[in-house]
Amino acid sequence: MAFEYVYENIKTDDVVNIGMHRGDNDSMVEENAALAMEYMCRSGND
């Protein structure tokens, strides 16, 4: 939900800093990067 909210409301000069705790999910970084790209492209800010 956070990625979707950010990329729906981001402005041209905004910066997004994303932190994450992998815990027991070794593919979390890749999954989060894919989500970020999906929402960024969906919002037209690619």
DSSP file (Angstrom, degrees, kcal/mol; ACC not computed):
  #  RESIDUE AA STRUCTURE BP1 BP2  ACC     N-H-->O    O-->H-N    N-H-->O    O-->H-N    TCO  KAPPA ALPHA  PHI   PSI    X-CA   Y-CA   Z-CA
    1    1 A M     >        0   0    0      0, 0.0     4,-2.5     0, 0.0     5,-0.2   0.000 360.0 360.0 360.0 -34.9    0.0    0.0    0.0
    2    2 A A  H  >  +     0   0    0      2,-0.2     4,-2.6     1,-0.2     5,-0.2   0.923 360.0  48.6 -64.8 -44.0    2.8    2.4    0.8
    3    3 A F  H  > S+     0   0    0      1,-0.2     4,-2.5     2,-0.2     5,-0.2   0.933 112.6  48.7 -61.1 -45.2    4.4    2.1   -2.7
    4    4 A E  H  > S+     0   0    0      1,-0.2     4,-1.4     2,-0.2    -2,-0.2   0.926 112.5  47.8 -61.4 -45.9    1.0    2.7   -4.4
    5    5 A Y  H  X S+     0   0    0     -4,-2.5     4,-1.2     2,-0.2     3,-0.2   0.936 112.5  49.2 -60.5 -47.8    0.3    5.7   -2.2
    6    6 A V  H >X S+     0   0    0     -4,-2.6     4,-1.1     1,-0.2     3,-0.7   0.941 113.3  44.6 -59.5 -49.9    3.7    7.3   -2.8
    7    7 A Y  H 3< S+     0   0    0     -4,-2.5    -1,-0.2     1,-0.3    -2,-0.2   0.689 110.9  54.1 -75.9 -15.8    3.7    6.9   -6.6
    8    8 A E  H 3< S+     0   0    0     -4,-1.4    -1,-0.3    -3,-0.2    -2,-0.2   0.703 121.1  31.7 -80.9 -20.1    0.1    8.2   -6.8
    9    9 A N  H << S+     0   0    0     -4,-1.2    -2,-0.2    -3,-0.7    -3,-0.1   0.368  87.9 123.3-118.6   3.0    1.0   11.3   -4.9
   10   10 A I     <  -     0   0    0     -4,-1.1     2,-0.3    -5,-0.1    -3,-0.0  -0.360  47.1-147.3 -71.0 145.4    4.7   12.0   -5.9
   11   11 A K    >   -     0   0    0     -2,-0.1     3,-1.9     1,-0.1    -2,-0.1  -0.700  30.9 -98.3-107.7 164.6    5.6   15.3   -7.4
   12   12 A T  T 3  S+     0   0    0      1,-0.3    -1,-0.1    -2,-0.3    -2,-0.0   0.833 122.0  38.6 -52.4 -41.3    8.3   15.9  -10.0
   13   13 A D  T 3  S+     0   0    0      2,-0.1    -1,-0.3     0, 0.0     2,-0.1   0.342  92.1 115.9 -96.6   7.1   11.0   17.0   -7.5
   14   14 A D    <   -     0   0    0     -3,-1.9     2,-0.4     1,-0.0    -4,-0.0  -0.366  51.2-149.2 -75.5 155.8   10.1   14.5   -4.7
   15   15 A V        -     0   0    0     -2,-0.1     2,-0.5     2,-0.0    -2,-0.1  -0.965   2.4-151.9-123.2 141.7   12.4   11.9   -3.5
   16   16 A V        -     0   0    0     -2,-0.4     2,-0.6     2,-0.0    -6,-0.0  -0.969   6.9-168.8-117.1 125.3   11.4    8.5   -2.1
   17   17 A N        -     0   0    0     -2,-0.5     2,-0.5     2,-0.0    -2,-0.0  -0.961   9.9-166.6-113.8 118.1   13.6    6.7    0.4
   18   18 A I        -     0   0    0     -2,-0.6     2,-0.3     2,-0.0    -2,-0.0  -0.914   6.8-176.2-113.9 124.2   12.6    3.1    1.1
   19   19 A G        +     0   0    0     -2,-0.5     2,-0.3     2,-0.0    -2,-0.0  -0.849   8.2 179.6-111.6 153.0   13.9    1.0    3.9
   20   20 A M        -     0   0    0     -2,-0.3     2,-0.6     0, 0.0     9,-0.0  -0.998  27.3-140.7-152.7 153.0   13.1   -2.6    4.5
   21   21 A H        -     0   0    0     -2,-0.3     3,-0.1     1,-0.1     4,-0.1  -0.970  13.1-158.6-114.1 115.5   13.8   -5.5    6.8
   22   22 A R    >   +     0   0    0     -2,-0.6     3,-2.8     1,-0.2    -1,-0.1   0.823  25.3 167.7 -65.6 -32.3   14.3   -8.7    4.9
   23   23 A G  T 3  S-     0   0    0      1,-0.3    -1,-0.2     3,-0.1     5,-0.0  -0.338  74.8 -22.9  54.1-122.7   13.5  -10.9    7.9
   24   24 A D  T 3  S+     0   0    0     -3,-0.1     2,-0.8    -2,-0.1    -1,-0.3   0.223 117.7  95.3-104.1  14.2   13.0  -14.4    6.5
   25   25 A N    X   -     0   0    0     -3,-2.8     3,-1.6     1,-0.1     4,-0.2  -0.841  48.8-176.8-108.3  96.1   12.1  -13.3    2.9
   26   26 A D  T 3  S+     0   0    0     -2,-0.8     3,-0.3     1,-0.3     4,-0.2   0.678  82.9  52.4 -66.8 -17.6   15.3  -13.4    0.9
   27   27 A S  T 3> S+     0   0    0      1,-0.2     4,-2.5     2,-0.1    -1,-0.3   0.229  74.5 108.4-102.4  15.1   13.6  -12.1   -2.2
   28   28 A M  H <> S+     0   0    0     -3,-1.6     4,-2.8     1,-0.2     5,-0.2   0.880  75.9  53.6 -60.9 -39.8   12.1   -9.0   -0.5
   29   29 A V  H  > S+     0   0    0     -3,-0.3     4,-2.4    -4,-0.2    -1,-0.2   0.943 112.1  44.2 -61.6 -47.4   14.4   -6.5   -2.2
   30   30 A E  H  > S+     0   0    0      2,-0.2     4,-2.2     1,-0.2    -1,-0.2   0.902 114.2  50.1 -64.1 -41.6   13.5   -7.8   -5.7
   31   31 A E  H  X S+     0   0    0     -4,-2.5     4,-2.3     1,-0.2    -2,-0.2   0.915 112.3  46.9 -63.8 -43.3    9.8   -7.9   -4.8
   32   32 A N  H  X S+     0   0    0     -4,-2.8     4,-2.6     2,-0.2    -2,-0.2   0.886 110.8  51.8 -67.5 -38.4    9.8   -4.4   -3.5
   33   33 A A  H  X S+     0   0    0     -4,-2.4     4,-2.4    -5,-0.2    -1,-0.2   0.912 110.5  49.1 -63.3 -41.6   11.8   -3.1   -6.5
   34   34 A A  H  X S+     0   0    0     -4,-2.2     4,-2.4     2,-0.2    -2,-0.2   0.907 111.8  48.6 -64.4 -41.9    9.2   -4.7   -8.8
   35   35 A L  H  X S+     0   0    0     -4,-2.3     4,-2.6     2,-0.2     5,-0.3   0.919 110.6  50.9 -63.0 -43.4    6.3   -3.2   -6.9
   36   36 A A  H  X S+     0   0    0     -4,-2.6     4,-2.4     1,-0.2    -2,-0.2   0.924 112.1  46.7 -60.6 -44.9    8.0    0.2   -7.0
   37   37 A M  H  X S+     0   0    0     -4,-2.4     4,-2.6     2,-0.2     5,-0.2   0.908 111.3  52.4 -64.5 -41.5    8.5    0.0  -10.8
   38   38 A E  H  X S+     0   0    0     -4,-2.4     4,-2.1     1,-0.2    -2,-0.2   0.942 114.6  40.5 -59.5 -49.1    4.9   -1.2  -11.3
   39   39 A Y  H  X S+     0   0    0     -4,-2.6     4,-1.8     2,-0.2     6,-0.2   0.853 113.7  53.7 -71.8 -33.4    3.4    1.7   -9.3
   40   40 A M  H  <>S+     0   0    0     -4,-2.4     5,-1.8    -5,-0.3     4,-0.5   0.930 112.8  43.5 -65.3 -44.0    5.8    4.2  -10.8
   41   41 A C  H ><5S+     0   0    0     -4,-2.6     3,-0.8     1,-0.2     5,-0.2   0.877 111.7  54.5 -68.2 -36.9    4.8    3.2  -14.3
   42   42 A R  H 3<5S+     0   0    0     -4,-2.1    -1,-0.2    -5,-0.2    -2,-0.2   0.854 107.4  50.2 -64.3 -35.2    1.1    3.1  -13.5
   43   43 A S  T 3<5S-     0   0    0     -4,-1.8    -1,-0.2    -5,-0.1    -2,-0.2   0.543 113.1-117.3 -83.7  -6.1    1.2    6.7  -12.2
   44   44 A G  T < 5S+     0   0    0     -3,-0.8    -3,-0.2    -4,-0.5    -2,-0.1   0.658  82.8 116.7  81.1  15.6    3.0    8.0  -15.3
   45   45 A N      <       0   0    0     -5,-1.8    -4,-0.2    -6,-0.2    -3,-0.1  -0.156 360.0 360.0-106.4  38.0    6.1    9.1  -13.5
   46   46 A D              0   0    0     -5,-0.2    -1,-0.2    -6,-0.1    -5,-0.1   0.462 360.0 360.0 -87.5 360.0    8.5    6.8  -15.2
